Amino acid sequence: MKKILSLLSIGLFLAPLSQYAQAVAVRFLAIENSIRDLYIMEGREFVELRAGAFAPSGYKEVTLGENRQLTLYKTIETEDGLRYEAAASSSVPSDYSEVLAIIVPGSNGRFGMGIYDDSWNDFPARSLRVINVSPVQLASRIGKQTIQLEPLRAGMVEVEYVGNRPITNVLTVYKDQGGEWQTVYNQPTAVLPNWRVTGVAVGTRGGLARAQGAEFEEGDPAATTTRLEFFTFHDIQPTNGNRY
């Protein structure tokens, strides 16, 4: 089965807190840079958020603001002391109880944030999801199934095994400026019966390569040229009510 999921919102605006605040379980995925010096609301307190680049954090119970706004805050020094100011904000749909929030670098200390349903009901075991956090059109062939994704959209398939091997090949291509398809990822990928796998296509300045241990010489164009990269991570189906 194949399902196309929309990126529900990208926002960079202030979100006032509501007296009717609700909480939702959120894990954060940072693109390019680790998450530092950003804060979330837990109850009525600001709590520092930390997560490495290209790997999701654990779930955190985050208090939502008015209209179910999920907001990240940064601190500003003022004459009157420390003040918290919104650095990113996106709306969480009312039927989302678990969320994957993807944070992408912005400008002037702001960030973009995409919100995805992360529940095991809508993204079950033995599934593979592709998220296109890039400015280009993308297509992925997962085994014999194909999904095409416009920028800032996601798609999911239930993986079909060939024989008894819990492996499927993932081929991901993007359309370049000349309208030609170019391969960005082509690898066999394990999807065990109690796993779900997420693949993310992003445009980075060598950030993924650095995170995987690559080193660049000073002045190397590969370190400064934006390029499309693709990475995956997997979750194991929870037992006894635990998320992990």
C-alpha positions as CSV (number, residue, x, y, z in Angstrom):
1,M,0.0,0.0,0.0
2,K,1.2,3.5,-0.8
3,K,0.3,6.7,0.9
4,I,1.3,10.3,0.2
5,L,1.6,12.6,3.2
6,S,1.6,16.4,3.0
7,L,4.0,18.6,4.9
8,L,1.5,20.4,6.9
9,S,3.2,23.7,7.7
10,I,6.5,25.6,7.5
11,G,6.5,28.6,9.7
12,L,8.8,31.3,11.1
13,F,6.5,33.4,13.3
14,L,5.7,34.1,16.9
15,A,3.1,32.0,18.7
16,P,1.6,33.2,21.9
17,L,1.0,30.7,24.7
18,S,-2.6,29.7,25.5
19,Q,-4.1,29.1,28.9
20,Y,-5.6,26.0,27.3
21,A,-2.3,24.6,26.3
22,Q,-2.0,20.9,25.3
23,A,1.0,18.6,25.3
24,V,2.2,16.3,22.5
25,A,5.0,13.8,22.2
26,V,7.6,15.2,19.9
27,R,11.0,14.0,18.7
28,F,13.3,16.4,16.8
29,L,15.5,15.9,13.8
30,A,18.0,18.6,13.0
31,I,19.4,19.1,9.4
32,E,22.9,20.3,8.9
33,N,23.7,21.5,12.4
34,S,23.1,20.1,15.9
35,I,20.3,21.7,18.0
36,R,21.9,24.0,20.6
37,D,20.7,27.0,22.5
38,L,17.0,26.3,21.6
39,Y,14.3,25.7,24.1
40,I,10.8,24.1,24.3
41,M,8.0,24.5,26.7
42,E,7.4,21.6,29.2
43,G,4.4,22.6,31.3
44,R,5.2,26.2,32.3
45,E,8.9,25.9,32.1
46,F,11.5,26.5,29.3
47,V,13.7,23.5,28.9
48,E,16.8,23.4,26.7
49,L,16.5,21.1,23.7
50,R,19.6,19.3,22.4
51,A,19.9,16.9,19.5
52,G,22.6,15.9,17.1
53,A,22.4,16.5,13.4
54,F,20.9,13.8,11.1
55,A,19.6,11.7,14.0
56,P,16.3,12.0,15.8
57,S,16.1,12.9,19.4
58,G,14.0,10.9,21.9
59,Y,10.4,11.9,22.5
60,K,9.7,14.9,24.6
61,E,6.4,16.0,26.0
62,V,6.1,19.5,24.6
63,T,3.4,22.0,25.6
64,L,1.7,23.5,22.6
65,G,0.5,27.1,22.4
66,E,-2.6,28.7,20.9
67,N,-4.0,26.9,17.9
68,R,-1.7,24.0,18.7
69,Q,1.4,25.8,17.8
70,L,4.7,24.0,18.4
71,T,7.3,26.6,19.1
72,L,11.1,26.6,19.5
73,Y,12.5,29.5,21.5
74,K,15.9,31.2,21.6
75,T,17.2,33.5,24.4
76,I,17.8,37.2,23.9
77,E,19.8,39.4,26.4
78,T,18.0,42.6,27.2
79,E,18.5,45.4,29.6
80,D,15.8,43.8,31.8
81,G,17.4,40.4,31.7
82,L,17.0,37.2,29.7
83,R,14.0,37.0,27.3
84,Y,12.7,34.1,25.3
85,E,11.8,34.7,21.6
86,A,10.3,32.3,19.0
87,A,12.9,30.9,16.6
88,A,10.5,28.5,14.8
89,S,6.8,27.7,15.0
90,S,4.5,25.3,13.2
91,S,0.9,24.0,13.8
92,V,0.3,20.5,15.0
93,P,-3.0,18.9,13.7
94,S,-5.4,17.9,16.4
95,D,-5.3,14.2,15.6
96,Y,-1.5,14.0,16.0
97,S,-0.5,12.5,19.3
98,E,3.1,11.8,18.3
99,V,5.2,14.1,16.0
100,L,8.4,14.1,14.1
101,A,9.6,17.8,13.8
102,I,12.3,18.4,11.2
103,I,14.3,21.5,11.8
104,V,16.1,23.2,8.9
105,P,18.5,26.2,9.1
106,G,17.0,29.6,8.3
107,S,18.4,33.1,8.6
108,N,18.7,35.7,11.3
109,G,18.6,33.1,14.0
110,R,15.3,31.6,12.7
111,F,14.6,28.1,11.6
112,G,12.0,26.2,9.4
113,M,10.2,23.4,11.0
114,G,8.2,20.6,9.3
115,I,5.6,18.6,11.2
116,Y,4.9,14.9,10.4
117,D,2.6,12.3,12.0
118,D,4.9,9.9,13.9
119,S,2.3,7.5,15.4
120,W,2.7,3.7,14.8
121,N,-0.9,3.6,13.6
122,D,-0.2,5.9,10.6
123,F,3.4,4.9,10.1
124,P,3.4,1.2,11.1
125,A,6.1,-1.4,11.3
126,R,7.4,-2.9,8.0
127,S,7.0,0.5,6.3
128,L,9.4,2.9,4.7
129,R,8.8,6.6,4.6
130,V,10.6,9.1,2.4
131,I,10.6,12.8,3.4
132,N,11.7,15.4,0.8
133,V,13.2,18.3,2.7
134,S,14.7,19.8,-0.5
135,P,13.8,22.3,-3.1
136,V,13.7,19.8,-6.0
137,Q,11.3,17.1,-7.2
138,L,12.1,13.7,-6.0
139,A,11.2,10.1,-6.8
140,S,11.9,6.9,-4.9
141,R,11.5,3.3,-6.0
142,I,11.1,1.0,-3.0
143,G,11.2,-2.5,-4.2
144,K,8.6,-2.5,-7.0
145,Q,6.7,0.5,-5.6
146,T,7.3,4.1,-6.7
147,I,6.4,7.4,-5.1
148,Q,7.0,10.9,-6.5
149,L,7.4,13.8,-4.1
150,E,7.3,17.5,-4.7
151,P,9.5,19.6,-2.4
152,L,8.5,19.5,1.3
153,R,6.3,16.4,0.9
154,A,6.5,12.8,2.2
155,G,5.4,9.4,1.1
156,M,5.2,6.0,2.7
157,V,4.9,2.4,1.4
158,E,4.4,-0.9,3.2
159,V,7.5,-2.9,2.2
160,E,7.0,-6.1,0.2
161,Y,9.6,-8.8,0.8
162,V,11.2,-10.8,-1.9
163,G,11.3,-14.3,-0.4
164,N,12.2,-14.4,3.3
165,R,14.8,-11.6,3.2
166,P,13.6,-8.5,5.1
167,I,15.5,-6.3,2.7
168,T,14.3,-3.9,-0.1
169,N,16.2,-1.8,-2.5
170,V,15.7,1.9,-2.2
171,L,16.5,4.0,-5.3
172,T,16.0,7.8,-5.0
173,V,16.5,10.2,-7.8
174,Y,16.0,14.0,-8.2
175,K,15.3,16.2,-11.2
176,D,18.1,18.6,-11.9
177,Q,17.9,22.1,-13.5
178,G,17.9,20.6,-16.9
179,G,15.0,18.3,-16.2
180,E,17.1,15.1,-16.1
181,W,16.8,12.6,-13.3
182,Q,20.0,12.1,-11.2
183,T,20.6,9.3,-8.7
184,V,21.2,10.4,-5.1
185,Y,20.8,7.1,-3.3
186,N,20.7,3.5,-4.4
187,Q,21.2,0.8,-1.7
188,P,19.6,-2.3,-0.3
189,T,17.9,-1.4,2.9
190,A,16.9,-3.6,5.8
191,V,13.3,-3.3,7.0
192,L,12.7,-5.9,9.6
193,P,9.1,-7.0,10.5
194,N,9.2,-4.9,13.7
195,W,11.1,-1.9,12.1
196,R,9.9,1.2,10.3
197,V,12.5,3.1,8.3
198,T,12.6,6.8,7.4
199,G,14.7,8.2,4.5
200,V,15.2,12.0,4.3
201,A,16.4,13.9,1.2
202,V,18.0,17.2,2.1
203,G,20.2,19.9,0.6
204,T,23.3,20.5,2.7
205,R,26.7,22.0,2.5
206,G,28.5,18.8,3.2
207,G,26.8,18.5,6.5
208,L,25.9,14.8,6.2
209,A,29.3,13.8,5.0
210,R,30.9,15.6,8.0
211,A,28.5,13.8,10.4
212,Q,29.6,10.5,8.9
213,G,33.2,11.3,9.5
214,A,34.4,12.9,6.3
215,E,37.0,15.7,6.4
216,F,37.3,18.5,3.9
217,E,40.5,20.4,2.9
218,E,40.3,24.2,3.3
219,G,38.8,25.7,0.2
220,D,37.3,22.4,-1.0
221,P,34.2,23.3,-3.0
222,A,32.5,20.1,-1.7
223,A,32.4,21.7,1.8
224,T,30.6,24.9,0.6
225,T,28.5,23.9,-2.4
226,T,24.9,22.9,-1.6
227,R,24.2,19.4,-2.7
228,L,21.4,16.9,-2.3
229,E,22.0,14.1,0.2
230,F,20.0,11.2,1.5
231,F,20.1,9.4,4.8
232,T,18.0,6.9,6.7
233,F,17.2,5.9,10.2
234,H,14.9,3.2,11.7
235,D,12.7,2.7,14.7
236,I,11.9,-0.5,16.5
237,Q,8.2,-1.2,17.2
238,P,7.6,-0.5,20.9
239,T,6.5,-3.1,23.4
240,N,4.7,-2.8,26.8
241,G,3.5,0.7,25.9
242,N,7.0,2.1,25.6
243,R,7.8,4.1,22.5
244,Y,11.3,2.5,22.3
